């Protein structure tokens, strides 16, 4: 692939890859990992075989592998966030607007979700986040992580079961 074609590939996919990485490890490191993702893709483009699912899952696979190298930091971030603030809205919220109360509730749910994500197996978390955040299909996730589609389904099922058990009524699925 020549430089112009690779630049087009970068322009097309870098924003989504950046969003995925930033959600996983934070915006401070996302720029570096996006650059590393595309550097690796450029260096290994001879290994890419033009899978039927396209280049997108291949790029997510590279990004996910880079993220795995920083797994300990990600786990620490989720655990710290899950403990970062009180679990309930402050007393005397009668004078607060409904919007502020909703934000406090959403923040508490986010902290709970972060704690659950930290407790998931890395492999289950990777599948769940590629599915939920990046809207990848089962075949695309399978291609990205180099695993069978059936394994994607079982890991996603297991992650959903853990989320339901931990979050109860706060757990809502937006995709089927």
Rosetta silent file (secondary structure, phi, psi, omega in degrees, C-alpha in Angstrom):
SEQUENCE: XXXXXXXXXXXXXXXXXXXXXXXXXXXXXXXXXXXXXXXXXXXXXXXXXXXXXXXXXXXXXXXXXXXXXXXXXXXXXXXXXXXXXXXXXXXXXXXXXXXXXXXXXXXXXXXXXXXXXXXXXXXXXXXXXXXXXXXXXXXXXXXXXXXXXXXXXXXXXXXXXXXXXXXXXXXXXXXX
SCORE:     score description
SCORE:     0.000 S_00000001
   1 L     0.000  130.208 -179.932    0.000    0.000    0.000 S_00000001
   2 L   -79.152  171.294 -174.609    1.471    3.345   -0.954 S_00000001
   3 H   -61.833  -38.806 -179.508    1.663    6.344    1.382 S_00000001
   4 H   -66.190  -41.702  178.620   -1.396    8.078   -0.105 S_00000001
   5 H   -66.035  -38.823  179.186   -3.577    4.985    0.266 S_00000001
   6 H   -68.974  -36.250  176.722   -2.365    4.499    3.826 S_00000001
   7 H   -62.492  -38.832  176.786   -3.078    8.166    4.616 S_00000001
   8 H   -64.862  -42.534  176.322   -6.633    7.625    3.379 S_00000001
   9 H   -58.758  -44.545  178.599   -6.913    4.526    5.575 S_00000001
  10 H   -61.202  -50.117 -178.773   -5.711    6.581    8.539 S_00000001
  11 H   -59.272  -34.795 -177.356   -8.156    9.422    7.839 S_00000001
  12 H   -74.780  -38.590 -170.653  -11.016    6.956    7.548 S_00000001
  13 H  -111.269  -17.859 -175.395  -10.382    4.889   10.693 S_00000001
  14 H   -59.436  -42.131 -179.582   -8.250    6.938   13.103 S_00000001
  15 H   -60.020  -42.223  179.919  -11.153    8.831   14.750 S_00000001
  16 H   -69.237  -40.717  178.085  -13.000    5.612   15.670 S_00000001
  17 H   -63.717  -41.229  178.752   -9.812    3.892   16.844 S_00000001
  18 H   -61.754  -45.184  179.353   -8.969    6.975   18.925 S_00000001
  19 H   -58.987  -45.918  179.782  -12.439    6.974   20.516 S_00000001
  20 H   -60.665  -48.920 -178.705  -12.123    3.284   21.387 S_00000001
  21 H   -64.946  -42.795 -179.147   -8.665    3.676   22.906 S_00000001
  22 H   -61.908  -38.400  178.011   -9.622    6.845   24.809 S_00000001
  23 H   -66.639  -32.220 -177.130  -12.599    5.069   26.368 S_00000001
  24 H   -80.793  -41.753 -173.209  -10.384    2.199   27.431 S_00000001
  25 H  -129.391    0.217  178.400   -7.349    4.020   28.834 S_00000001
  26 L   101.922  156.178 -174.901   -8.089    7.744   28.738 S_00000001
  27 H   -71.641  -25.616 -178.385   -7.460   10.556   26.310 S_00000001
  28 H   -60.346  -40.420 -177.712   -3.955   11.316   27.549 S_00000001
  29 H   -95.864   -9.203 -174.270   -2.547    8.084   26.149 S_00000001
  30 H   -62.373  -43.158 -179.414   -4.954    7.672   23.236 S_00000001
  31 H   -58.032  -44.428  179.872   -2.963    9.786   20.783 S_00000001
  32 H   -62.935  -43.912 -178.087    0.164    7.718   21.418 S_00000001
  33 H   -71.662  -31.336  174.954   -1.643    4.409   21.047 S_00000001
  34 H   -64.299  -45.086  178.232   -3.415    5.514   17.863 S_00000001
  35 H   -60.273  -43.661  178.589   -0.039    6.434   16.408 S_00000001
  36 H   -64.515  -39.551  179.144    1.377    3.074   17.508 S_00000001
  37 H   -58.175  -48.859 -176.983   -1.647    1.252   16.068 S_00000001
  38 H   -75.838  -27.825  173.889   -1.183    2.764   12.631 S_00000001
  39 H   -65.079  -45.983  177.545    2.601    2.424   12.749 S_00000001
  40 H   -62.564  -43.149  179.022    2.207   -1.295   13.436 S_00000001
  41 H   -60.321  -42.017  179.645   -0.435   -1.547   10.706 S_00000001
  42 H   -65.753  -44.707 -179.024    1.904    0.157    8.241 S_00000001
  43 H   -67.473  -29.496 -175.886    4.858   -2.029    9.228 S_00000001
  44 L  -108.675   18.082 -176.431    2.773   -5.218    9.071 S_00000001
  45 L   -61.199  -23.708  176.677    0.610   -4.441    6.077 S_00000001
  46 L   -69.495  -20.889  178.752    2.155   -7.395    4.248 S_00000001
  47 L   -83.368  -20.899  179.810    0.592   -9.679    6.911 S_00000001
  48 L   -71.765  126.374 -173.302   -2.903   -8.306    6.338 S_00000001
  49 L  -105.644   15.004  179.511   -4.650  -10.715    4.037 S_00000001
  50 L    64.833   53.000 -179.231   -7.742   -8.722    3.150 S_00000001
  51 L   -57.228  150.578 -179.700  -10.127  -10.568    5.426 S_00000001
  52 L   -57.551  -28.661 -179.058  -13.795  -10.563    4.359 S_00000001
  53 L   -78.762   -8.259  175.055  -14.657   -8.459    7.400 S_00000001
  54 L    95.557 -178.658 -175.933  -12.329   -5.707    6.189 S_00000001
  55 H   -78.033  -25.019 -177.154   -9.457   -3.698    7.596 S_00000001
  56 H   -55.860  -51.138  178.115  -11.466   -2.202   10.474 S_00000001
  57 H   -62.033  -34.588  177.955  -11.404   -5.326   12.688 S_00000001
  58 H   -61.228  -44.138  178.570   -7.683   -5.752   11.961 S_00000001
  59 H   -65.613  -41.881  176.630   -7.027   -2.218   13.240 S_00000001
  60 H   -63.174  -35.243  177.082   -9.188   -2.810   16.326 S_00000001
  61 H   -63.368  -44.000  177.141   -7.228   -6.006   16.938 S_00000001
  62 H   -62.109  -46.885 -179.383   -3.929   -4.118   16.872 S_00000001
  63 H   -61.626  -42.525  179.984   -5.349   -1.428   19.166 S_00000001
  64 H   -63.252  -40.134  177.537   -6.744   -4.025   21.572 S_00000001
  65 H   -64.128  -38.661  176.438   -3.379   -5.772   21.771 S_00000001
  66 H   -65.748  -39.776  178.624   -1.683   -2.466   22.586 S_00000001
  67 H   -63.514  -39.863  179.801   -4.298   -1.772   25.232 S_00000001
  68 H   -58.095  -31.633  178.013   -3.694   -5.195   26.768 S_00000001
  69 H   -65.179  -23.369  179.713   -0.104   -4.166   27.377 S_00000001
  70 L  -106.795   25.860 -174.343   -1.446   -1.437   29.598 S_00000001
  71 H   -57.062  -43.987 -177.530   -3.968   -3.675   31.328 S_00000001
  72 H   -60.401  -41.097  178.497   -2.793   -3.015   34.864 S_00000001
  73 H   -64.500  -40.522  179.329   -3.232    0.722   34.455 S_00000001
  74 H   -62.195  -45.055  179.742   -6.723    0.224   33.004 S_00000001
  75 H   -61.886  -45.133  178.640   -7.767   -1.991   35.934 S_00000001
  76 H   -60.807  -40.249  179.569   -6.401    0.525   38.430 S_00000001
  77 H   -62.539  -47.128  179.080   -8.286    3.324   36.656 S_00000001
  78 H   -61.468  -43.914 -178.982  -11.608    1.435   36.794 S_00000001
  79 H   -65.874  -41.713  178.883  -11.115    0.527   40.450 S_00000001
  80 H   -64.863  -42.095 -179.876  -10.161    4.065   41.434 S_00000001
  81 H   -64.662  -38.547 -178.578  -13.121    5.499   39.546 S_00000001
  82 H   -67.040  -20.806  179.108  -15.512    3.040   41.161 S_00000001
  83 L  -105.589    5.574 -167.041  -14.382    4.284   44.602 S_00000001
  84 L   -75.639  -19.900 -175.932  -14.010    7.959   43.684 S_00000001
  85 L  -147.533  165.454  179.223  -17.252    9.434   45.003 S_00000001
  86 L   -62.188  155.353 -176.485  -20.118    8.672   47.358 S_00000001
  87 L   -82.825  -13.725 -175.964  -22.705    6.158   46.230 S_00000001
  88 L  -126.567  160.207  176.116  -25.775    8.262   46.942 S_00000001
  89 L   -66.680  148.152 -179.222  -26.968   11.748   46.198 S_00000001
  90 L   -64.471  154.140  177.972  -26.251   14.236   48.967 S_00000001
  91 L   -64.712  152.108  177.677  -28.899   14.944   51.602 S_00000001
  92 L    77.608   33.994 -178.515  -31.134   17.922   51.005 S_00000001
  93 H   -82.753    5.969 -179.478  -31.475   17.512   47.259 S_00000001
  94 H   -57.409  -35.849 -177.143  -35.009   18.928   47.372 S_00000001
  95 H   -83.324  -11.045  179.746  -33.735   22.264   46.145 S_00000001
  96 L   -79.313  149.947  178.204  -31.680   20.725   43.361 S_00000001
  97 L   -71.663  159.071  178.925  -33.165   20.477   39.917 S_00000001
  98 H   -60.332  -33.061  179.564  -34.211   17.088   38.573 S_00000001
  99 H   -63.130  -42.771  179.574  -31.422   17.356   36.012 S_00000001
 100 H   -65.480  -42.618  178.188  -28.751   17.600   38.709 S_00000001
 101 H   -61.867  -42.780  177.742  -30.230   14.641   40.583 S_00000001
 102 H   -60.840  -39.417  178.438  -30.274   12.655   37.335 S_00000001
 103 H   -64.433  -41.136  178.226  -26.613   13.509   36.782 S_00000001
 104 H   -62.867  -43.938  177.955  -25.713   12.323   40.273 S_00000001
 105 H   -62.217  -42.571  179.056  -27.602    9.066   39.646 S_00000001
 106 H   -63.814  -39.167  178.659  -25.875    8.636   36.292 S_00000001
 107 H   -64.505  -41.857  178.169  -22.497    9.256   37.914 S_00000001
 108 H   -63.312  -41.005  177.552  -23.193    6.616   40.575 S_00000001
 109 H   -64.445  -40.432  178.318  -24.204    4.151   37.854 S_00000001
 110 H   -61.772  -41.372  178.184  -21.033    4.974   35.917 S_00000001
 111 H   -64.196  -42.027  178.670  -18.911    4.266   38.985 S_00000001
 112 H   -63.227  -42.851  178.464  -20.704    0.967   39.525 S_00000001
 113 H   -61.995  -42.298  179.216  -20.203    0.055   35.866 S_00000001
 114 H   -60.320  -40.988  177.954  -16.504    0.913   36.098 S_00000001
 115 H   -63.983  -40.539  178.948  -16.152   -1.407   39.065 S_00000001
 116 H   -67.196  -43.115  178.351  -17.884   -4.237   37.221 S_00000001
 117 H   -59.754  -39.481  179.025  -15.741   -3.684   34.117 S_00000001
 118 H   -63.316  -30.571 -178.073  -12.618   -3.853   36.265 S_00000001
 119 H   -85.160  -12.592  178.680  -13.766   -7.216   37.600 S_00000001
 120 L   -70.491  153.195  170.368  -14.428   -8.798   34.208 S_00000001
 121 L   -60.788  145.817  179.719  -11.882  -11.091   32.629 S_00000001
 122 H   -55.051  -43.237 -177.617   -9.740   -9.131   30.167 S_00000001
 123 H   -65.135  -38.945  177.823  -10.940  -11.304   27.282 S_00000001
 124 H   -69.201  -40.508  179.788  -14.612  -10.766   28.173 S_00000001
 125 H   -63.319  -42.123  179.047  -14.080   -7.022   28.631 S_00000001
 126 H   -58.278  -47.741 -179.927  -12.402   -6.740   25.208 S_00000001
 127 H   -62.845  -47.884 -178.139  -15.363   -8.429   23.494 S_00000001
 128 H   -59.123  -45.831 -175.901  -17.943   -6.413   25.444 S_00000001
 129 H   -73.053  -34.716  174.514  -16.329   -3.046   24.738 S_00000001
 130 H   -65.137  -35.493  179.571  -15.769   -3.732   21.037 S_00000001
 131 H   -74.483  -51.119 -172.511  -19.436   -4.708   20.808 S_00000001
 132 H   -77.743  -43.946 -174.941  -20.974   -1.999   22.994 S_00000001
 133 L   -86.971  -38.653 -172.901  -18.734    0.985   22.315 S_00000001
 134 L  -102.570   -3.193  174.963  -17.527    0.356   18.776 S_00000001
 135 L    60.203   30.957  176.459  -20.631   -1.363   17.400 S_00000001
 136 L   -76.989  146.099  176.766  -18.600   -4.187   15.855 S_00000001
 137 L   -79.219  168.564  178.043  -20.488   -7.291   14.754 S_00000001
 138 H   -56.235  -47.936  179.432  -19.662  -10.765   16.058 S_00000001
 139 H   -62.800  -35.782  178.505  -17.638  -11.605   12.894 S_00000001
 140 H   -67.924  -40.966  177.253  -15.763   -8.293   13.133 S_00000001
 141 H   -64.338  -42.469  178.712  -14.919   -8.881   16.799 S_00000001
 142 H   -58.884  -43.202  178.892  -13.809  -12.419   15.954 S_00000001
 143 H   -67.456  -40.943 -178.363  -11.518  -11.058   13.251 S_00000001
 144 H   -63.503  -38.981 -174.766  -10.191   -8.276   15.498 S_00000001
 145 H  -101.802   -0.657  178.870   -9.308  -10.637   18.342 S_00000001
 146 L    57.933   49.148  178.430   -8.458  -13.650   16.172 S_00000001
 147 L  -132.972  159.546  177.065  -10.999  -15.885   17.897 S_00000001
 148 L   -66.686  152.065  179.185  -13.983  -17.906   16.600 S_00000001
 149 H   -60.985  -33.408  177.068  -17.366  -16.154   16.379 S_00000001
 150 H   -63.326  -34.565  176.843  -18.779  -18.708   18.818 S_00000001
 151 H   -68.435  -37.289  175.462  -16.196  -17.608   21.366 S_00000001
 152 H   -58.422  -48.237 -178.485  -17.300  -14.009   20.843 S_00000001
 153 H   -61.005  -43.747 -177.945  -20.882  -15.034   21.598 S_00000001
 154 H   -69.944  -37.825  178.080  -19.963  -16.952   24.746 S_00000001
 155 H   -67.137  -40.124  178.618  -17.709  -14.171   26.085 S_00000001
 156 H   -66.135  -41.176  177.370  -20.374  -11.558   25.425 S_00000001
 157 H   -60.194  -45.234 -179.283  -23.002  -13.730   27.117 S_00000001
 158 H   -64.087  -42.743  179.331  -20.754  -14.185   30.158 S_00000001
 159 H   -63.856  -42.123  177.872  -20.012  -10.439   30.373 S_00000001
 160 H   -62.604  -40.638  179.605  -23.720   -9.588   30.134 S_00000001
 161 H   -61.719  -43.243  178.411  -24.532  -12.096   32.864 S_00000001
 162 H   -64.204  -43.102  178.815  -21.946  -10.498   35.175 S_00000001
 163 H   -62.088  -45.674  179.061  -23.285   -7.008   34.382 S_00000001
 164 H   -60.459  -43.726 -178.739  -26.877   -8.055   35.064 S_00000001
 165 H   -65.057  -38.695 -175.759  -25.920   -9.689   38.362 S_00000001
 166 H   -82.161  -37.921 -173.342  -23.901   -6.695   39.526 S_00000001
 167 H   -99.553  -17.374  178.542  -26.042   -3.818   38.270 S_00000001
 168 H    57.016 -123.969 -176.015  -29.515   -5.325   38.502 S_00000001
 169 H   -70.195  -15.723  177.661  -32.133   -2.848   37.317 S_00000001
 170 H   -75.569  -15.716 -177.672  -29.443   -0.333   36.302 S_00000001
 171 L   -83.457  119.716  177.552  -28.298   -2.678   33.512 S_00000001
 172 L  -130.467  132.047  177.131  -29.933   -1.859   30.202 S_00000001
 173 L   -98.929  132.519  178.547  -28.985   -3.322   26.860 S_00000001
 174 L   -99.079  -12.901  179.009  -29.366   -1.123   23.818 S_00000001
 175 L  -121.514  153.940  178.303  -28.433   -3.816   21.317 S_00000001
 176 L   -98.168    0.000    0.000  -29.829   -7.304   20.925 S_00000001
